[in-house]
Amino acid sequence: MSDPVARRFLLAGFFSQLLCLGIARFAYTPLIPLMSGAGLTEALAGYLAAVNYLGYFAGALLAVRLKDWQWKFYAYRIGLVFAVLSTLATAYSSDPLFWGLWRFLAGLSSAASMLLASGLILQQLAARGAKAELGLHFAGLGLGIALVALFVELLSAAALSWDQQWLALSVLGLVLIVPAWRWLPAPQLALSGNNTDATPLALPRSFLWPLFLMYFCAGYGYVVTITFIVAMASLNVELTGFGNWAFFALGIGAAPAAIFWDRVARRSGYLVSLRWALLLNALAIVLPVLWSQALALLFSAFLFGISFVGCVSLMLTMAGRLLPEKPAQLMGKMTLCYGTAQVIAPAISGYLAKQSGSFDSGLLLASVITLCGAGVLTLLIRRTASDHLAMRGGN
């Protein structure tokens, strides 16, 4: 992007993703095995993940209800503070109730980066006449995952305990909050000519409801692997020691994924690209069940990173293109569907793992549900084949 000001907006989003998603949200995944020594069981890990997504769900509701761009901006900055606070506070308690509170606040911060930051960046880009693509913004998600996986691996090698690692991550969060805070200024209302995002969604229900159902299925498939991939490896003798490296591979796959899927959408359209992302996601989820070896786990994680970021970035960018002046409402409604699945799935998968001693049944169920989402999308593609709603990603 040639405009340095617009590039700075995207970099603010990039650093917010590193902080709110990479640290506040996803540091929990590689730290689950270490936290087991403080009383974190598989079932409790699942419930805490569900609470985290309940926070994300609440954040999505907030994104839908907040109409004023200035209030969205304030909520975004509060989310950045919650990201640092929840990370720091986790180091000082092993009480499940407090853990739940901090995971909830971390979920709120995730929504601030994924939804409020995305909407604010699109609004700022539109005000400057810049292209509405969020590839650089979402690159922070994948790099955040890779950064946290590597960080936890190095700190574990240095024999730091789980609480010391949370404390170290909070220090890193204090560094990341600075560009995320400073480089995304208050909305340029004078340029946009509109202080609200209150226009009703002028899209047919026959298009929206299948899309929402598909995104629910994508959310279910996503959350099982992203939450339990490290714990899953720790339960398998053949995969011991590979959990953090699998999470690192996931982040490496996710880092360029949004930019890659932007290019695919320009050629194939958003809906067809989404279907490919869902099919790859279903394959990535089930691979460790079919092939229980380290190489399969690493490849599965890499493929999962590419595909799940594709689903998210394509959906949110599509929302920005369908309603370029007021994207946050559609983003919020989509994410409510995605978030509902994320509240349900970890608790179910944690329970199944406790009963069976492995995550295989939870992964199989997640893969099947993801395939159902691809099926719904196929029907929608056939219905909108000649419609502008099956649009391509180019200008």
N, C-alpha and C positions, 0 to 999 in steps of 0.2 A: 504494500500500500504506500503510494508516494506521499500522501498527506501526513506530515509528522504528527499533527494534532490528533487526527483520527487513529493513527498507529498507537499513540499514547493511550487513547481510550481502550483499545484492544489489549494493550499490555497491562492496564489496570485490571481488566477482567482476567487476564492470564494469571496475575499474581493473586487475585482473589480466589481463583480455582486452586492454586497451590496451597493456599492457606485453608480455605473453607472445606474443600473436598479432599485434597491430598493429606493434610494434617488432621483437621478437626474430625473429618468423617472417616478416612480410610486408614489412618494409623491404627485404629481399633483392630482391623483385620489381622495384620501380622503380629499384633501384641496379644491376641486371644490365647495362644498356647502359654505365654509367660504369665498371663494373668490367672491362669488356672491354679497356680500356686497360692493365689489370694482368694480362692473360692469360686472362680468363674467356671461353671460347668457348661457342657454343650447346650443344655436347655436354657440356662440363664443367658448364655451368649446370644442365643436366638431371640430371647425376649428383649434383651437390651438392643439388639439390632432393630427389632420391631419398634421399640420406643424411639430410636433414632429416626426411623422413617415416619413415625407419628409426628415428630418435630418437623420433618420435611413436608409432611402433609399439611400441618398447620401453617407452615410458611407459604405453601402453594395457595391455601385459602386466603391468606393475607395478601398475596400478590393479586388474586382475583378481585378482592374487595377494595384494595387501595386504588383509587382513581386518579388522585393528584400526583403528578410526576415529582413534585418536591417531597411529598411524604414517602414515595418509593425510594427516593435518594436517601432520606434519613434512615429508613428501614434497612437499606443496603449497608450503611455504615454501622448501624447497630449490630447487624449480622457479622461484620468483621470483628467487632469487639467480642461477641459471643463465641466466635471461633477460638480466639486466644484464651478467653476465660474458661471455656469448657475443657480445653486441653490442659491448662494449668491445674484446674480443680481436680481432674481425674487422678492426679499424682498424690493427692492428699487424703484419699478415702478409699476404703475397700468395702464400704457398705453398699449393697445392691440398690437401695433406694437413691443414694447419692449418685451412683453410677448412672442410674436411669435418668436422673435430672440432667446430668452433664451430657448424656447422649441425646436427650431431647433438645438441649440448647445447640448442640453440634448440628442436629438436623435442621433447626431454624437457620443456622448460618449457611448450610448447604443450599437451602432455597434462596437465600439472599444472593449467593454467587451464581447459581444456575438460572434463576428466573429474574430477579430484580436487576442484577447486573446485566444480563442478556438484553432485557427490555430497555434499560437505560442506555446501553451501548448502541443498540439499534436506533433509538431515538436520536442520540447524538450524531450518529453517522448519517441518518436521514436529513437532519438539520444542516449538515455540511455537504449534502449531495454525494456522499461516499457510498461505495458498494456495500450492500447488506449481507456480509458473510462473516461468520463467527469462528472461522477455523483457528485463528491465533488465540482467541479467547479460550476455546475448548482444548487447545493443546496443553494448557495448564493442568487440566484434569489428568491426562495420561502421565505427564512429567511429574505431577504431584504424587501419583501412585508409585512411580518408579523411584522417586526421591525418598519417599517414606520407607519403601521396602529396603532400599540400600542403607538408609540411616539406621533402621532397626537391626539389620544384619550386622552392621559395624559395631553398634552399641552392645548388641548381644555378645559379639566376639570379645568385647572389652569387659564383659561380665557385669554390665549395668543391669539393675533390677527393673521390673516393669514400671514402677513408679518413678525411678530416675529417668527412664526413657521418656515418659510423658512430660517430665519437667524439662528435659532437653528439647523436646519438640515444641514446647510452649515458648522457649527462648527463640527458636527459629521462627515461630509464628510472629513474634514481635518485630522481626526484621521484615517479614513479608507484608505485614499490614501497612507499612509505610507507602510503598508505591500503589498498593491497591486502594488506599485512602486518598492519596494526593493526586493521582493521575486520572481519576474519574470525577470531574467537577460536577457541580449542580447542573441540572438540565438547562439547555439553552432555549428557554421558553420564548424568548423574544424572536428567535429564529424559527422555531417550530410553529409559533402562533397558536399554541394550544397547551393549556395547563392541565388537561385531564386526559384520561384513557377510558372514557365512559361510554363510547359508542357500542350498542349491542352487536353481537356477532352476526354479520349479514352473510351467513353461509348456510346451505341447506342441511337439515338434520340427517337426511339420507347419506350425506357425506361425512358429517361430524361423528355420528354415533359409531359406525364401523371403525373409524379412525381411533376413537376413544377406547373401544373394546380391544383393538389391536395393541394399543399402547399399554393397556392393563396387562395383557399377556406378555409383552416385552418387559414390563417392570417385574413381573414374577420371575421370569427367566434370569433377568439380570441380577437380582438381589441375592439369590442362593449362592451363586459362584463367587460374587464379589465379597460376600460376608465370610464364607467358610473355606475359601481355597487354601489358606494356610493351615487352618485347623484340620482340614481334610487330609493334607499331606502328613501331619503329625500323627494321625491315627493309623497310617499305613507304613509298615516297616520298610518296604521298598522305596518309599518316598521321603523318609526321614532326612531332614536337612535341606530339602528342596522347596519348602513352602514359601519362604521369603523370596527365593529366586524366581519362583513361579509368579509371585505378585509383582516382582520387578519386570519380568517378561510381559505381564499384562499391561503394566504402565508404558513400556516401550512400544507395544502394539497400539495403545490408545493415543499416544502423543501426536502422531501425524494423522490420525484417523479422520478427524473432522475436515482437514484440508483435502484428504483423499476422497472422502464421500462428497464433498462440494464438487469435485471434478466429475465424479460419476454421475451426480444429479444433473449436471449440465448436459450430459449425453443422453441419459436414460429417463430423466424425470425423477421427482422425489418419491413417488409411490413405488415405482419399480426398484429404485435404489433401496428403499426401506425394506422391501421384500427380500432382496439379496442379503441385507444386513441381518435380518431376522433368521434366515436360513443358516447363515454362517454362525450366528449366535447359538442356535439350537445344536449344531454340530459341536461347537466348542464346549458347551455345557456337558454333553454326554460322553465326550472322548475319554475322560479319566475313568469312567465306569467301564467302557469297552476295552480300554488298554491301560492297565495299571503299571506304567513305567514312567521313569523320570522324564524321558524325552517327550512322551505323550502329554504329560502334565505341563511341561514348558510350552509345547506347541499349542495346546489347548488354551493356556493362559494368554499367549500372544494373539491367537485368533479371537479370543473373547474380547480382548482389549480393542482390537480393530472394529469388531462388530457392535459391541454395546455402545461405544461412543458414536458410531455411525447412526444407530437408532435415535439417540438423544439429540445429536447435533442436527440431523436431518429434520426431525420433528420441530425443534425450536426455530430453526432457520425457516422452515416452511411456514410456521406461524407468522414470522416476521414478514414474509413475502405475501401471504394471504391478506394480512392486515398491516401494511407497512407503517401506517401512521400510529397505530394503537395495538401493538403486538401482545402486551402483557396479559390481557384477558384470556386470549386463546392459549397462550403458553401456560397460564395458571390452570385452566380447565383440563388441558392435556396432562399436566403434571399431577392433578388430583387423581386421575385414573392410574397413572404410573405409580404414584405414592400409595394408593390404596393397596395395590398388589404388594408393595414393599413392606407394608405393615403386617400383612397376613403371612407372606411367604417365609420369613426367617423363623417365626414361631413354629410353623408347621414343620419346617426342615429340621430345626433343633429338636423338636419332639421325636420325629422319625429317626434322627441320629441316635438319640438316647435309647430308643426302643431296639434298634437294630445293631448299634455299635459302629455304624458307618453312615456316610452321607450319600450312598449310592441311590437309595430310593428317592431321596429329596431331589437329587440331580436328574434322575429319570423323569420325575413328575415335572420339574421345571422345563426340561427339554420338550416334553410333549405339549405343555401349555404354550411355549414359544412357537412351536410348529402350528398350533391352532391360530395364533396371531398371524402367521404368514398366510394361512388359509383364508382368514377374514380379509386380509389385504389383497389377496388374489381376486376375490369376488369384487372388492371395491375397484380394483384396477380395470376389470372387465366392464363395470358399470360406467366408469369415467374415462374410457379409452379415447373418446372424442371430445372430452370436456377440458376446459382450461384448468380444472382443479387437479388434473394429473400432470401438472405443469413441469417444465424443465427448470433447471437451476440457473440458466444463463439470464442475462439482462434482456 
